[in-house]
Amino acid sequence: MPAAKKREEQKKQEDIEQEIVRVKLPRGIQVLGVLERRLGGSRCSIRCLDGKTRICRIPGRLKRRLWVREGDIVLIEPWELNADTKGDIIYKYTRAQISHLKKKGLLSKLDEFEQF
């Protein structure tokens, strides 16, 4: 039994190291955001780090794989039309990835939003 527990701990450590190596960063018009509340029908209200609140949806190809909750850090791609109010959720970050993003300074504006 102890050997099995050691293997589980090693696997968890390897998973954390892998996640930190492969952190998806925002490119182009993509923005990081914090999920404020779920609205139903695969739609969510998200406060983006560019200062705007958008109604975002989970695209059909990600509906079964992407489970989100309030407070999750997600990657958003604003739509071409209504870019200030609507967008798509592309990716959800794990805890290890969030700590890596904080170390890089990409979530520095996050502290400002938590004060409100």
Biopython code that builds the backbone (N, CA, C, O; Angstrom):
import numpy as np
from Bio.PDB.StructureBuilder import StructureBuilder

atoms = [
    (1, "MET", "N", (0.802, -1.206, 0.000)),
    (1, "MET", "CA", (0.000, 0.000, 0.000)),
    (1, "MET", "C", (0.848, 1.275, 0.000)),
    (1, "MET", "O", (0.532, 2.203, -0.745)),
    (2, "PRO", "N", (1.915, 1.357, 0.810)),
    (2, "PRO", "CA", (2.733, 2.572, 0.782)),
    (2, "PRO", "C", (3.387, 2.825, -0.575)),
    (2, "PRO", "O", (3.556, 3.978, -0.972)),
    (3, "ALA", "N", (3.756, 1.760, -1.291)),
    (3, "ALA", "CA", (4.374, 1.929, -2.610)),
    (3, "ALA", "C", (3.376, 2.557, -3.590)),
    (3, "ALA", "O", (3.747, 3.395, -4.412)),
    (4, "ALA", "N", (2.120, 2.150, -3.495)),
    (4, "ALA", "CA", (1.090, 2.715, -4.374)),
    (4, "ALA", "C", (0.885, 4.199, -4.063)),
    (4, "ALA", "O", (0.684, 5.006, -4.971)),
    (5, "LYS", "N", (0.937, 4.546, -2.801)),
    (5, "LYS", "CA", (0.762, 5.940, -2.409)),
    (5, "LYS", "C", (1.912, 6.804, -2.918)),
    (5, "LYS", "O", (1.705, 7.939, -3.348)),
    (6, "LYS", "N", (3.146, 6.247, -2.863)),
    (6, "LYS", "CA", (4.306, 6.976, -3.379)),
    (6, "LYS", "C", (4.161, 7.244, -4.873)),
    (6, "LYS", "O", (4.459, 8.336, -5.357)),
    (7, "ARG", "N", (3.692, 6.214, -5.597)),
    (7, "ARG", "CA", (3.513, 6.377, -7.050)),
    (7, "ARG", "C", (2.494, 7.465, -7.353)),
    (7, "ARG", "O", (2.683, 8.253, -8.279)),
    (8, "GLU", "N", (1.410, 7.512, -6.575)),
    (8, "GLU", "CA", (0.397, 8.546, -6.778)),
    (8, "GLU", "C", (0.974, 9.936, -6.542)),
    (8, "GLU", "O", (0.704, 10.862, -7.307)),
    (9, "GLU", "N", (1.770, 10.084, -5.483)),
    (9, "GLU", "CA", (2.377, 11.377, -5.192)),
    (9, "GLU", "C", (3.353, 11.795, -6.288)),
    (9, "GLU", "O", (3.402, 12.966, -6.664)),
    (10, "GLN", "N", (4.135, 10.835, -6.803)),
    (10, "GLN", "CA", (5.070, 11.140, -7.891)),
    (10, "GLN", "C", (4.311, 11.557, -9.140)),
    (10, "GLN", "O", (4.722, 12.480, -9.844)),
    (11, "LYS", "N", (3.203, 10.876, -9.417)),
    (11, "LYS", "CA", (2.412, 11.198, -10.603)),
    (11, "LYS", "C", (1.825, 12.609, -10.488)),
    (11, "LYS", "O", (1.818, 13.367, -11.458)),
    (12, "LYS", "N", (1.333, 12.950, -9.289)),
    (12, "LYS", "CA", (0.788, 14.290, -9.085)),
    (12, "LYS", "C", (1.866, 15.347, -9.299)),
    (12, "LYS", "O", (1.620, 16.374, -9.932)),
    (13, "GLN", "N", (3.062, 15.091, -8.768)),
    (13, "GLN", "CA", (4.172, 16.030, -8.929)),
    (13, "GLN", "C", (4.540, 16.195, -10.401)),
    (13, "GLN", "O", (4.811, 17.308, -10.852)),
    (14, "GLU", "N", (4.552, 15.092, -11.154)),
    (14, "GLU", "CA", (4.862, 15.155, -12.584)),
    (14, "GLU", "C", (3.795, 15.935, -13.330)),
    (14, "GLU", "O", (4.114, 16.701, -14.240)),
    (15, "ASP", "N", (2.515, 15.752, -12.954)),
    (15, "ASP", "CA", (1.429, 16.483, -13.595)),
    (15, "ASP", "C", (1.591, 17.986, -13.379)),
    (15, "ASP", "O", (1.399, 18.778, -14.302)),
    (16, "ILE", "N", (1.945, 18.374, -12.151)),
    (16, "ILE", "CA", (2.122, 19.791, -11.849)),
    (16, "ILE", "C", (3.267, 20.374, -12.680)),
    (16, "ILE", "O", (3.144, 21.474, -13.220)),
    (17, "GLU", "N", (4.373, 19.646, -12.784)),
    (17, "GLU", "CA", (5.504, 20.129, -13.564)),
    (17, "GLU", "C", (5.152, 20.256, -15.036)),
    (17, "GLU", "O", (5.570, 21.212, -15.690)),
    (18, "GLN", "N", (4.382, 19.297, -15.571)),
    (18, "GLN", "CA", (3.980, 19.352, -16.976)),
    (18, "GLN", "C", (3.083, 20.553, -17.225)),
    (18, "GLN", "O", (3.243, 21.246, -18.229)),
    (19, "GLU", "N", (2.138, 20.808, -16.321)),
    (19, "GLU", "CA", (1.209, 21.907, -16.514)),
    (19, "GLU", "C", (1.935, 23.247, -16.541)),
    (19, "GLU", "O", (1.581, 24.131, -17.322)),
    (20, "ILE", "N", (2.934, 23.398, -15.703)),
    (20, "ILE", "CA", (3.660, 24.662, -15.669)),
    (20, "ILE", "C", (4.427, 24.882, -16.969)),
    (20, "ILE", "O", (4.553, 26.019, -17.424)),
    (21, "VAL", "N", (4.935, 23.826, -17.564)),
    (21, "VAL", "CA", (5.680, 23.951, -18.808)),
    (21, "VAL", "C", (4.757, 24.398, -19.942)),
    (21, "VAL", "O", (5.161, 25.183, -20.800)),
    (22, "ARG", "N", (3.537, 23.906, -19.948)),
    (22, "ARG", "CA", (2.612, 24.186, -21.045)),
    (22, "ARG", "C", (1.466, 25.079, -20.592)),
    (22, "ARG", "O", (0.337, 24.613, -20.440)),
    (23, "VAL", "N", (1.743, 26.328, -20.382)),
    (23, "VAL", "CA", (0.716, 27.288, -19.997)),
    (23, "VAL", "C", (0.309, 28.057, -21.237)),
    (23, "VAL", "O", (1.148, 28.644, -21.920)),
    (24, "LYS", "N", (-0.992, 28.049, -21.527)),
    (24, "LYS", "CA", (-1.503, 28.745, -22.700)),
    (24, "LYS", "C", (-1.614, 30.237, -22.374)),
    (24, "LYS", "O", (-2.333, 30.625, -21.454)),
    (25, "LEU", "N", (-0.905, 31.059, -23.127)),
    (25, "LEU", "CA", (-0.884, 32.500, -22.907)),
    (25, "LEU", "C", (-1.801, 33.204, -23.904)),
    (25, "LEU", "O", (-2.033, 32.684, -24.995)),
    (26, "PRO", "N", (-2.330, 34.389, -23.544)),
    (26, "PRO", "CA", (-3.187, 35.121, -24.478)),
    (26, "PRO", "C", (-2.414, 35.600, -25.698)),
    (26, "PRO", "O", (-1.308, 36.124, -25.571)),
    (27, "ARG", "N", (-2.990, 35.422, -26.864)),
    (27, "ARG", "CA", (-2.393, 35.877, -28.126)),
    (27, "ARG", "C", (-3.364, 36.795, -28.847)),
    (27, "ARG", "O", (-4.575, 36.579, -28.806)),
    (28, "GLY", "N", (-2.854, 37.784, -29.484)),
    (28, "GLY", "CA", (-3.684, 38.680, -30.295)),
    (28, "GLY", "C", (-4.733, 39.385, -29.445)),
    (28, "GLY", "O", (-4.401, 40.125, -28.519)),
    (29, "ILE", "N", (-6.015, 39.145, -29.773)),
    (29, "ILE", "CA", (-7.106, 39.826, -29.078)),
    (29, "ILE", "C", (-7.599, 39.051, -27.852)),
    (29, "ILE", "O", (-8.518, 39.505, -27.171)),
    (30, "GLN", "N", (-7.008, 37.901, -27.561)),
    (30, "GLN", "CA", (-7.448, 37.085, -26.427)),
    (30, "GLN", "C", (-7.159, 37.803, -25.108)),
    (30, "GLN", "O", (-6.181, 38.541, -24.987)),
    (31, "VAL", "N", (-8.040, 37.568, -24.113)),
    (31, "VAL", "CA", (-7.969, 38.254, -22.839)),
    (31, "VAL", "C", (-8.180, 37.247, -21.706)),
    (31, "VAL", "O", (-8.931, 36.284, -21.859)),
    (32, "LEU", "N", (-7.520, 37.471, -20.578)),
    (32, "LEU", "CA", (-7.770, 36.671, -19.389)),
    (32, "LEU", "C", (-8.961, 37.259, -18.644)),
    (32, "LEU", "O", (-9.192, 38.468, -18.684)),
    (33, "GLY", "N", (-9.725, 36.389, -17.956)),
    (33, "GLY", "CA", (-10.869, 36.876, -17.205)),
    (33, "GLY", "C", (-11.215, 35.966, -16.039)),
    (33, "GLY", "O", (-10.730, 34.839, -15.937)),
    (34, "VAL", "N", (-12.069, 36.487, -15.159)),
    (34, "VAL", "CA", (-12.537, 35.748, -13.993)),
    (34, "VAL", "C", (-14.033, 35.520, -14.150)),
    (34, "VAL", "O", (-14.783, 36.463, -14.404)),
    (35, "LEU", "N", (-14.469, 34.282, -14.001)),
    (35, "LEU", "CA", (-15.881, 33.951, -14.143)),
    (35, "LEU", "C", (-16.637, 34.478, -12.924)),
    (35, "LEU", "O", (-16.374, 34.065, -11.795)),
    (36, "GLU", "N", (-17.587, 35.402, -13.163)),
    (36, "GLU", "CA", (-18.367, 35.981, -12.077)),
    (36, "GLU", "C", (-19.560, 35.122, -11.725)),
    (36, "GLU", "O", (-19.779, 34.812, -10.554)),
    (37, "ARG", "N", (-20.345, 34.726, -12.738)),
    (37, "ARG", "CA", (-21.514, 33.882, -12.473)),
    (37, "ARG", "C", (-21.931, 33.140, -13.727)),
    (37, "ARG", "O", (-21.678, 33.582, -14.847)),
    (38, "ARG", "N", (-22.576, 32.003, -13.515)),
    (38, "ARG", "CA", (-23.102, 31.200, -14.623)),
    (38, "ARG", "C", (-24.509, 31.684, -14.920)),
    (38, "ARG", "O", (-25.290, 31.954, -14.007)),
    (39, "LEU", "N", (-24.825, 31.791, -16.193)),
    (39, "LEU", "CA", (-26.133, 32.306, -16.594)),
    (39, "LEU", "C", (-27.052, 31.220, -17.137)),
    (39, "LEU", "O", (-28.250, 31.451, -17.299)),
    (40, "GLY", "N", (-26.510, 30.045, -17.419)),
    (40, "GLY", "CA", (-27.314, 28.961, -17.978)),
    (40, "GLY", "C", (-27.181, 28.905, -19.484)),
    (40, "GLY", "O", (-26.884, 29.910, -20.131)),
    (41, "GLY", "N", (-27.402, 27.726, -20.039)),
    (41, "GLY", "CA", (-27.313, 27.572, -21.486)),
    (41, "GLY", "C", (-25.905, 27.756, -21.998)),
    (41, "GLY", "O", (-25.716, 28.306, -23.083)),
    (42, "SER", "N", (-24.922, 27.317, -21.260)),
    (42, "SER", "CA", (-23.492, 27.412, -21.574)),
    (42, "SER", "C", (-23.009, 28.859, -21.697)),
    (42, "SER", "O", (-22.034, 29.132, -22.397)),
    (43, "ARG", "N", (-23.687, 29.776, -21.023)),
    (43, "ARG", "CA", (-23.268, 31.181, -21.025)),
    (43, "ARG", "C", (-22.853, 31.594, -19.612)),
    (43, "ARG", "O", (-23.393, 31.111, -18.617)),
    (44, "CYS", "N", (-21.871, 32.508, -19.557)),
    (44, "CYS", "CA", (-21.337, 32.965, -18.277)),
    (44, "CYS", "C", (-21.047, 34.460, -18.358)),
    (44, "CYS", "O", (-20.778, 35.001, -19.430)),
    (45, "SER", "N", (-21.108, 35.110, -17.204)),
    (45, "SER", "CA", (-20.698, 36.505, -17.102)),
    (45, "SER", "C", (-19.261, 36.512, -16.614)),
    (45, "SER", "O", (-18.954, 35.952, -15.562)),
    (46, "ILE", "N", (-18.378, 37.148, -17.382)),
    (46, "ILE", "CA", (-16.955, 37.126, -17.077)),
    (46, "ILE", "C", (-16.416, 38.541, -17.008)),
    (46, "ILE", "O", (-16.650, 39.353, -17.903)),
    (47, "ARG", "N", (-15.680, 38.833, -15.922)),
    (47, "ARG", "CA", (-15.007, 40.126, -15.771)),
    (47, "ARG", "C", (-13.603, 39.962, -16.339)),
    (47, "ARG", "O", (-12.779, 39.246, -15.770)),
    (48, "CYS", "N", (-13.333, 40.613, -17.443)),
    (48, "CYS", "CA", (-12.048, 40.487, -18.130)),
    (48, "CYS", "C", (-11.035, 41.466, -17.542)),
    (48, "CYS", "O", (-11.403, 42.480, -16.949)),
    (49, "LEU", "N", (-9.759, 41.147, -17.716)),
    (49, "LEU", "CA", (-8.702, 41.985, -17.148)),
    (49, "LEU", "C", (-8.481, 43.269, -17.932)),
    (49, "LEU", "O", (-7.679, 44.107, -17.520)),
    (50, "ASP", "N", (-9.177, 43.446, -19.059)),
    (50, "ASP", "CA", (-9.090, 44.721, -19.771)),
    (50, "ASP", "C", (-10.142, 45.712, -19.269)),
    (50, "ASP", "O", (-10.306, 46.793, -19.834)),
    (51, "GLY", "N", (-10.861, 45.327, -18.188)),
    (51, "GLY", "CA", (-11.811, 46.234, -17.558)),
    (51, "GLY", "C", (-13.242, 46.099, -18.032)),
    (51, "GLY", "O", (-14.096, 46.862, -17.582)),
    (52, "LYS", "N", (-13.543, 45.166, -18.918)),
    (52, "LYS", "CA", (-14.887, 45.003, -19.454)),
    (52, "LYS", "C", (-15.514, 43.722, -18.909)),
    (52, "LYS", "O", (-14.819, 42.751, -18.609)),
    (53, "THR", "N", (-16.839, 43.741, -18.787)),
    (53, "THR", "CA", (-17.577, 42.538, -18.403)),
    (53, "THR", "C", (-18.272, 42.018, -19.641)),
    (53, "THR", "O", (-19.027, 42.741, -20.292)),
    (54, "ARG", "N", (-18.016, 40.755, -19.968)),
    (54, "ARG", "CA", (-18.554, 40.161, -21.181)),
    (54, "ARG", "C", (-19.443, 38.968, -20.851)),
    (54, "ARG", "O", (-19.222, 38.260, -19.869)),
    (55, "ILE", "N", (-20.454, 38.763, -21.694)),
    (55, "ILE", "CA", (-21.255, 37.546, -21.642)),
    (55, "ILE", "C", (-20.582, 36.581, -22.610)),
    (55, "ILE", "O", (-20.567, 36.809, -23.820)),
    (56, "CYS", "N", (-20.027, 35.500, -22.068)),
    (56, "CYS", "CA", (-19.272, 34.567, -22.897)),
    (56, "CYS", "C", (-19.952, 33.210, -22.907)),
    (56, "CYS", "O", (-20.639, 32.835, -21.957)),
    (57, "ARG", "N", (-19.752, 32.484, -23.989)),
    (57, "ARG", "CA", (-20.334, 31.152, -24.104)),
    (57, "ARG", "C", (-19.232, 30.126, -24.245)),
    (57, "ARG", "O", (-18.112, 30.437, -24.650)),
    (58, "ILE", "N", (-19.573, 28.899, -23.902)),
    (58, "ILE", "CA", (-18.656, 27.786, -24.119)),
    (58, "ILE", "C", (-19.014, 27.192, -25.472)),
    (58, "ILE", "O", (-20.141, 26.728, -25.646)),
    (59, "PRO", "N", (-18.095, 27.188, -26.440)),
    (59, "PRO", "CA", (-18.409, 26.661, -27.767)),
    (59, "PRO", "C", (-18.795, 25.177, -27.711)),
    (59, "PRO", "O", (-18.414, 24.463, -26.783)),
    (60, "GLY", "N", (-19.546, 24.731, -28.701)),
    (60, "GLY", "CA", (-20.041, 23.356, -28.733)),
    (60, "GLY", "C", (-18.945, 22.308, -28.677)),
    (60, "GLY", "O", (-19.143, 21.251, -28.078)),
    (61, "ARG", "N", (-17.798, 22.569, -29.282)),
    (61, "ARG", "CA", (-16.718, 21.580, -29.292)),
    (61, "ARG", "C", (-16.113, 21.388, -27.906)),
    (61, "ARG", "O", (-15.462, 20.373, -27.657)),
    (62, "LEU", "N", (-16.321, 22.366, -26.977)),
    (62, "LEU", "CA", (-15.768, 22.275, -25.631)),
    (62, "LEU", "C", (-16.821, 22.025, -24.554)),
    (62, "LEU", "O", (-16.476, 21.906, -23.378)),
    (63, "LYS", "N", (-18.094, 21.945, -24.929)),
    (63, "LYS", "CA", (-19.169, 21.868, -23.944)),
    (63, "LYS", "C", (-19.023, 20.700, -22.976)),
    (63, "LYS", "O", (-19.223, 20.873, -21.773)),
    (64, "ARG", "N", (-18.682, 19.532, -23.467)),
    (64, "ARG", "CA", (-18.585, 18.348, -22.609)),
    (64, "ARG", "C", (-17.271, 18.287, -21.837)),
    (64, "ARG", "O", (-17.212, 17.657, -20.780)),
    (65, "ARG", "N", (-16.223, 18.924, -22.339)),
    (65, "ARG", "CA", (-14.898, 18.833, -21.727)),
    (65, "ARG", "C", (-14.594, 19.954, -20.747)),
    (65, "ARG", "O", (-13.787, 19.769, -19.836)),
    (66, "LEU", "N", (-15.219, 21.108, -20.913)),
    (66, "LEU", "CA", (-14.871, 22.292, -20.131)),
    (66, "LEU", "C", (-15.936, 22.560, -19.072)),
    (66, "LEU", "O", (-17.037, 23.014, -19.381)),
    (67, "TRP", "N", (-15.591, 22.273, -17.821)),
    (67, "TRP", "CA", (-16.498, 22.526, -16.708)),
    (67, "TRP", "C", (-15.963, 23.723, -15.933)),
    (67, "TRP", "O", (-14.813, 23.721, -15.495)),
    (68, "VAL", "N", (-16.789, 24.734, -15.766)),
    (68, "VAL", "CA", (-16.335, 25.957, -15.113)),
    (68, "VAL", "C", (-17.204, 26.269, -13.895)),
    (68, "VAL", "O", (-18.368, 25.877, -13.821)),
    (69, "ARG", "N", (-16.601, 26.988, -12.942)),
    (69, "ARG", "CA", (-17.293, 27.445, -11.740)),
    (69, "ARG", "C", (-16.996, 28.920, -11.526)),
    (69, "ARG", "O", (-16.131, 29.494, -12.187)),
    (70, "GLU", "N", (-17.720, 29.525, -10.598)),
    (70, "GLU", "CA", (-17.466, 30.924, -10.270)),
    (70, "GLU", "C", (-16.081, 31.055, -9.662)),
    (70, "GLU", "O", (-15.679, 30.251, -8.821)),
    (71, "GLY", "N", (-15.361, 32.071, -10.094)),
    (71, "GLY", "CA", (-14.018, 32.314, -9.581)),
    (71, "GLY", "C", (-12.911, 31.701, -10.421)),
    (71, "GLY", "O", (-11.736, 31.953, -10.153)),
    (72, "ASP", "N", (-13.247, 30.903, -11.428)),
    (72, "ASP", "CA", (-12.224, 30.298, -12.289)),
    (72, "ASP", "C", (-11.580, 31.354, -13.179)),
    (72, "ASP", "O", (-12.239, 32.297, -13.617)),
    (73, "ILE", "N", (-10.289, 31.187, -13.442)),
    (73, "ILE", "CA", (-9.566, 32.047, -14.377)),
    (73, "ILE", "C", (-9.649, 31.378, -15.746)),
    (73, "ILE", "O", (-9.288, 30.211, -15.894)),
    (74, "VAL", "N", (-10.124, 32.119, -16.743)),
    (74, "VAL", "CA", (-10.324, 31.554, -18.074)),
    (74, "VAL", "C", (-9.705, 32.464, -19.133)),
    (74, "VAL", "O", (-9.423, 33.637, -18.888)),
    (75, "LEU", "N", (-9.504, 31.887, -20.311)),
    (75, "LEU", "CA", (-9.000, 32.632, -21.457)),
    (75, "LEU", "C", (-10.175, 32.908, -22.392)),
    (75, "LEU", "O", (-10.904, 31.990, -22.767)),
    (76, "ILE", "N", (-10.352, 34.165, -22.763)),
    (76, "ILE", "CA", (-11.497, 34.610, -23.556)),
    (76, "ILE", "C", (-11.037, 35.089, -24.920)),
    (76, "ILE", "O", (-9.994, 35.730, -25.052)),
    (77, "GLU", "N", (-11.829, 34.770, -25.930)),
    (77, "GLU", "CA", (-11.605, 35.368, -27.255)),
    (77, "GLU", "C", (-12.840, 36.181, -27.610)),
    (77, "GLU", "O", (-13.891, 35.608, -27.897)),
    (78, "PRO", "N", (-12.733, 37.524, -27.598)),
    (78, "PRO", "CA", (-13.881, 38.373, -27.932)),
    (78, "PRO", "C", (-14.333, 38.155, -29.374)),
    (78, "PRO", "O", (-13.529, 37.854, -30.256)),
    (79, "TRP", "N", (-15.636, 38.313, -29.591)),
    (79, "TRP", "CA", (-16.173, 38.179, -30.948)),
    (79, "TRP", "C", (-15.746, 39.371, -31.800)),
    (79, "TRP", "O", (-15.361, 40.417, -31.277)),
    (80, "GLU", "N", (-15.822, 39.197, -33.125)),
    (80, "GLU", "CA", (-15.488, 40.306, -34.016)),
    (80, "GLU", "C", (-16.536, 41.409, -33.912)),
    (80, "GLU", "O", (-16.192, 42.590, -33.863)),
    (81, "LEU", "N", (-17.812, 41.030, -33.877)),
    (81, "LEU", "CA", (-18.891, 41.990, -33.651)),
    (81, "LEU", "C", (-19.218, 41.972, -32.160)),
    (81, "LEU", "O", (-19.175, 40.911, -31.537)),
    (82, "ASN", "N", (-19.537, 43.100, -31.589)),
    (82, "ASN", "CA", (-19.833, 43.213, -30.155)),
    (82, "ASN", "C", (-18.660, 42.729, -29.302)),
    (82, "ASN", "O", (-18.871, 42.040, -28.304)),
    (83, "ALA", "N", (-17.452, 43.072, -29.673)),
    (83, "ALA", "CA", (-16.254, 42.601, -28.966)),
    (83, "ALA", "C", (-16.213, 43.071, -27.514)),
    (83, "ALA", "O", (-15.589, 42.426, -26.672)),
    (84, "ASP", "N", (-16.883, 44.208, -27.212)),
    (84, "ASP", "CA", (-16.861, 44.724, -25.847)),
    (84, "ASP", "C", (-17.849, 44.015, -24.927)),
    (84, "ASP", "O", (-17.734, 44.113, -23.705)),
    (85, "THR", "N", (-18.825, 43.300, -25.503)),
    (85, "THR", "CA", (-19.863, 42.702, -24.666)),
    (85, "THR", "C", (-19.959, 41.183, -24.769)),
    (85, "THR", "O", (-20.555, 40.555, -23.894)),
    (86, "LYS", "N", (-19.387, 40.568, -25.816)),
    (86, "LYS", "CA", (-19.556, 39.127, -26.002)),
    (86, "LYS", "C", (-18.246, 38.454, -26.386)),
    (86, "LYS", "O", (-17.341, 39.094, -26.921)),
    (87, "GLY", "N", (-18.154, 37.142, -26.105)),
    (87, "GLY", "CA", (-16.955, 36.394, -26.446)),
    (87, "GLY", "C", (-17.135, 34.899, -26.215)),
    (87, "GLY", "O", (-18.204, 34.445, -25.806)),
    (88, "ASP", "N", (-16.081, 34.147, -26.480)),
    (88, "ASP", "CA", (-16.063, 32.696, -26.288)),
    (88, "ASP", "C", (-15.019, 32.332, -25.247)),
    (88, "ASP", "O", (-13.951, 32.941, -25.184)),
    (89, "ILE", "N", (-15.338, 31.327, -24.424)),
    (89, "ILE", "CA", (-14.370, 30.789, -23.470)),
    (89, "ILE", "C", (-13.552, 29.745, -24.210)),
    (89, "ILE", "O", (-14.103, 28.792, -24.760)),
    (90, "ILE", "N", (-12.232, 29.924, -24.224)),
    (90, "ILE", "CA", (-11.347, 29.021, -24.952)),
    (90, "ILE", "C", (-10.698, 28.003, -24.035)),
    (90, "ILE", "O", (-10.548, 26.836, -24.399)),
    (91, "TYR", "N", (-10.307, 28.450, -22.822)),
    (91, "TYR", "CA", (-9.476, 27.601, -21.967)),
    (91, "TYR", "C", (-9.698, 27.955, -20.505)),
    (91, "TYR", "O", (-9.933, 29.117, -20.172)),
    (92, "LYS", "N", (-9.625, 26.950, -19.628)),
    (92, "LYS", "CA", (-9.712, 27.154, -18.180)),
    (92, "LYS", "C", (-8.373, 26.764, -17.564)),
    (92, "LYS", "O", (-7.848, 25.687, -17.845)),
    (93, "TYR", "N", (-7.819, 27.644, -16.719)),
    (93, "TYR", "CA", (-6.519, 27.403, -16.102)),
    (93, "TYR", "C", (-6.652, 26.602, -14.811)),
    (93, "TYR", "O", (-7.623, 26.758, -14.071)),
    (94, "THR", "N", (-5.659, 25.735, -14.545)),
    (94, "THR", "CA", (-5.603, 24.971, -13.303)),
    (94, "THR", "C", (-4.895, 25.801, -12.235)),
    (94, "THR", "O", (-4.387, 26.884, -12.526)),
    (95, "ARG", "N", (-4.858, 25.299, -11.001)),
    (95, "ARG", "CA", (-4.224, 26.037, -9.906)),
    (95, "ARG", "C", (-2.736, 26.273, -10.165)),
    (95, "ARG", "O", (-2.223, 27.369, -9.940)),
    (96, "ALA", "N", (-2.054, 25.236, -10.637)),
    (96, "ALA", "CA", (-0.614, 25.368, -10.902)),
    (96, "ALA", "C", (-0.350, 26.389, -12.006)),
    (96, "ALA", "O", (0.603, 27.164, -11.928)),
    (97, "GLN", "N", (-1.191, 26.385, -13.026)),
    (97, "GLN", "CA", (-1.031, 27.337, -14.119)),
    (97, "GLN", "C", (-1.311, 28.763, -13.655)),
    (97, "GLN", "O", (-0.657, 29.704, -14.105)),
    (98, "ILE", "N", (-2.282, 28.923, -12.754)),
    (98, "ILE", "CA", (-2.606, 30.249, -12.229)),
    (98, "ILE", "C", (-1.431, 30.800, -11.428)),
    (98, "ILE", "O", (-1.089, 31.976, -11.551)),
    (99, "SER", "N", (-0.817, 29.956, -10.613)),
    (99, "SER", "CA", (0.343, 30.428, -9.841)),
    (99, "SER", "C", (1.493, 30.800, -10.767)),
    (99, "SER", "O", (2.233, 31.744, -10.488)),
    (100, "HIS", "N", (1.650, 30.066, -11.868)),
    (100, "HIS", "CA", (2.692, 30.397, -12.847)),
    (100, "HIS", "C", (2.394, 31.735, -13.522)),
    (100, "HIS", "O", (3.303, 32.538, -13.734)),
    (101, "LEU", "N", (1.128, 31.981, -13.861)),
    (101, "LEU", "CA", (0.746, 33.250, -14.475)),
    (101, "LEU", "C", (0.977, 34.418, -13.510)),
    (101, "LEU", "O", (1.387, 35.500, -13.930)),
    (102, "LYS", "N", (0.713, 34.197, -12.210)),
    (102, "LYS", "CA", (0.947, 35.250, -11.218)),
    (102, "LYS", "C", (2.427, 35.569, -11.113)),
    (102, "LYS", "O", (2.805, 36.733, -10.980)),
    (103, "LYS", "N", (3.275, 34.534, -11.171)),
    (103, "LYS", "CA", (4.716, 34.757, -11.109)),
    (103, "LYS", "C", (5.205, 35.556, -12.301)),
    (103, "LYS", "O", (6.111, 36.380, -12.174)),
    (104, "LYS", "N", (4.600, 35.312, -13.477)),
    (104, "LYS", "CA", (4.990, 36.047, -14.682)),
    (104, "LYS", "C", (4.440, 37.469, -14.695)),
    (104, "LYS", "O", (4.903, 38.301, -15.475)),
    (105, "GLY", "N", (3.453, 37.760, -13.837)),
    (105, "GLY", "CA", (2.894, 39.104, -13.768)),
    (105, "GLY", "C", (1.705, 39.337, -14.666)),
    (105, "GLY", "O", (1.281, 40.481, -14.831)),
    (106, "LEU", "N", (1.149, 38.290, -15.254)),
    (106, "LEU", "CA", (-0.003, 38.456, -16.147)),
    (106, "LEU", "C", (-1.308, 38.674, -15.383)),
    (106, "LEU", "O", (-2.281, 39.175, -15.947)),
    (107, "LEU", "N", (-1.333, 38.302, -14.106)),
    (107, "LEU", "CA", (-2.551, 38.460, -13.308)),
    (107, "LEU", "C", (-2.399, 39.576, -12.277)),
    (107, "LEU", "O", (-3.039, 39.537, -11.226)),
    (108, "SER", "N", (-1.573, 40.554, -12.562)),
    (108, "SER", "CA", (-1.360, 41.643, -11.610)),
    (108, "SER", "C", (-2.612, 42.503, -11.449)),
    (108, "SER", "O", (-2.840, 43.046, -10.368)),
    (109, "LYS", "N", (-3.423, 42.641, -12.490)),
    (109, "LYS", "CA", (-4.653, 43.420, -12.415)),
    (109, "LYS", "C", (-5.744, 42.695, -11.644)),
    (109, "LYS", "O", (-6.750, 43.301, -11.276)),
    (110, "LEU", "N", (-5.558, 41.418, -11.398)),
    (110, "LEU", "CA", (-6.558, 40.615, -10.700)),
    (110, "LEU", "C", (-6.778, 41.129, -9.283)),
    (110, "LEU", "O", (-7.908, 41.098, -8.795)),
    (111, "ASP", "N", (-5.743, 41.596, -8.617)),
    (111, "ASP", "CA", (-5.864, 42.119, -7.254)),
    (111, "ASP", "C", (-6.756, 43.361, -7.203)),
    (111, "ASP", "O", (-7.474, 43.562, -6.224)),
    (112, "GLU", "N", (-6.719, 44.189, -8.238)),
    (112, "GLU", "CA", (-7.541, 45.377, -8.297)),
    (112, "GLU", "C", (-9.021, 45.015, -8.353)),
    (112, "GLU", "O", (-9.845, 45.689, -7.735)),
    (113, "PHE", "N", (-9.370, 43.948, -9.094)),
    (113, "PHE", "CA", (-10.765, 43.548, -9.243)),
    (113, "PHE", "C", (-11.316, 42.948, -7.961)),
    (113, "PHE", "O", (-12.501, 43.106, -7.669)),
    (114, "GLU", "N", (-10.474, 42.258, -7.184)),
    (114, "GLU", "CA", (-10.937, 41.612, -5.966)),
    (114, "GLU", "C", (-11.326, 42.629, -4.898)),
    (114, "GLU", "O", (-12.065, 42.289, -3.974)),
    (115, "GLN", "N", (-10.847, 43.871, -5.002)),
    (115, "GLN", "CA", (-11.184, 44.889, -4.015)),
    (115, "GLN", "C", (-12.644, 45.319, -4.123)),
    (115, "GLN", "O", (-13.227, 45.727, -3.119)),
    (116, "PHE", "N", (-13.242, 45.244, -5.280)),
    (116, "PHE", "CA", (-14.620, 45.702, -5.463)),
    (116, "PHE", "C", (-15.552, 44.734, -4.888)),
    (116, "PHE", "O", (-16.765, 44.938, -4.940)),
]
sb = StructureBuilder()
sb.init_structure("model")
sb.init_model(0)
sb.init_chain("A")
sb.init_seg("    ")
for serial, (resi, resn, name, xyz) in enumerate(atoms, 1):
    if name == "N":
        sb.init_residue(resn, " ", resi, " ")
    sb.init_atom(name, np.array(xyz, "f"), 0.0, 1.0, " ", f" {name:<3s}", serial, name[0])
structure = sb.get_structure()
